[in-house]
Amino acid sequence: MPAQIPDLPTNLSVTAGTSGTGTAIGDDLSALALEQMDQGVILVDADLTVKVINGPLYELFGLPRGFMPGADYAQIIHFLARSGEYGPGDPDAIAARHLERAMRADPPSYEHCRPDGRVLEVRTRRTSGGGFIRTYTDVTERRRAEDDLTKQRHLLRLTLENMGQGIVLLDRDLRYIAWNGLALDILGVSEEVMRGRPRLQDVVRHQIASRLVEMPAGSPDFGDDLDAKTAYLMDRIGRPTGEFVYARPQGDGRYVEVRVVPLPDGGQVRTFTDITGRVIADEAVRQSREILTGVIDAIPALIDVKDRDGTVRLTNRFYRETYGPDEIPPSGPPADRAAALDRLVVESGQGVPFHEDRAPDGDGAMRDWLTTKMPLTDQGGKVTHIVTVALDITARKRAEAELRDAQASLIQAEKLASLAQLVAGVAHEVNTPIGVTLTAISHLGEEVGRIRSLFEDNRIRRSDFQEFLDVAWETTRMILSNVERATGLIQSFKQVASDQASGERRPFDLAAYVDEVMLSLRPRLRRTRVTVELDIPAGLIVDGYPGAFAQVLSNLIINALVHAYDEGETGRILLSARQQPAGWIVMRYADDGKGIPADIRPRIFEPFFTTKRGLGASGLGLSICANIMTGTMRGSIALEDGGGKGTRFVLRFPIA
């Protein structure tokens, strides 16, 4: 509030100074006091003559110092009107209105906003002589502070009302003195009731009565005694010694988290947060974890989760059944390798693909595992845990071993069957030269008997002896030719049969050996109209396994005779081979038969796969070829696109 200005002597001048009398000294003191004031002061008598005007007033309005005491007040008003102090318009009309109001000294207090935006508080009081005294106080900063405070209060109110939490303020007597709308909704209390400044215990009693608040689990049974229930809750949550947080279910199905913050003066701030969504989400997470745990426990594989240090944090039921509830796999090379792989996952941030391990279980029995490892990372990409999944493949490995034994037996049986066919074919081939030889020997014997009889009877003539010599020479030549042919057949049979039976490695001429194999297959080919043509350069020496290679060629030819051509159909098979600069040989097989349908091409090398199972085919021919070429021959066999009719294979194997 501005200082109250007493009535001043009408002859006081703030610029006049006299001395030597008490009145002059008093006037000087009054003038000095006026000059030191923060307010502008003007004293005007009844005829609008300025009696007193102080320096701060000049500064407030920018008045020229010429308006000294004794000046006409109307001059000041007109000056201010012309300088725009009272806003736009006719300066004379504006000055007239202000002079009229000045004569009435009305209103006694008002605020005047200057053109520069500053705010002056103007107070006017009548003097006993009919004039008036007026003070001007610069309240710009105060008004600005008040406006800022009003804005802050408004923003605070908006903030409180738009918070996601209910909030209340209680005084030292635990009476509600401030709140927001959400708090009223959660407390179940109206604005009108809250304005009556109820106590905390009254609101708690109301909530219990309206079933907005349930008694916590484990509370005594108070029956319908509301006061006892209220006292029990107030004793627990009324005045905590420090910050206190608790959660409670609302009667309307919501869950509310209450935070109590004691204040130094004994009051409290209480916030109410609706955590229904969080509780529901937590319950959903809990159920999801239960489901996930159930699923993981149902998986018939070892699953464990380790931290970065290798400590096992989680295992599934199969793991616990295998190693016990508190056990980890025994130490040893597999465990050492597992630890090394864990470090690799942590350092690289990448998983480890499936690989086979062999390690004992909890009972010491060796098992085979198909294992993979995967990293779990945080938001920054840092590996926090390693997940290991191991499938028990012991039964599968055992079955694979049994299958390999069975395949080996079948392959051996197939070899023996091929050898039997070879024996039968060679026997058939050898039968012809042996028969011719026997016939020739018989004929020669008859001729010897005839010439001997003539000799003994002394009836031999030169012509008889010449005829005998001719027959003997021709017969001997025929016998020698057929014996050599039979010897060659037997030698080829011995070599091919020995190679197939022994499986030993030795150098062999590829072209010559293929000829021998084709010779052994001649009986089978002779019953068909299929011819085999060879395009293999002589002198191509291979250091390998001729018996295994003969098995591949035989299977390819026989497979073509069974599947590529119908009975009596004419066909042509071409076998060609060339040496590659890198020490490899590429051999190509091509026939002009039916070809292989596209839908079964991916399966032709599978064991026991055949399209003529009921017609004597075993389904092992091409499977044996693939095994021999990739295993024994250290090469490969692939089916090529024939581009039309027929089938083509490409065989690659090293010279040595």
Disulfide bonds with the S-S distance in Angstrom:
none
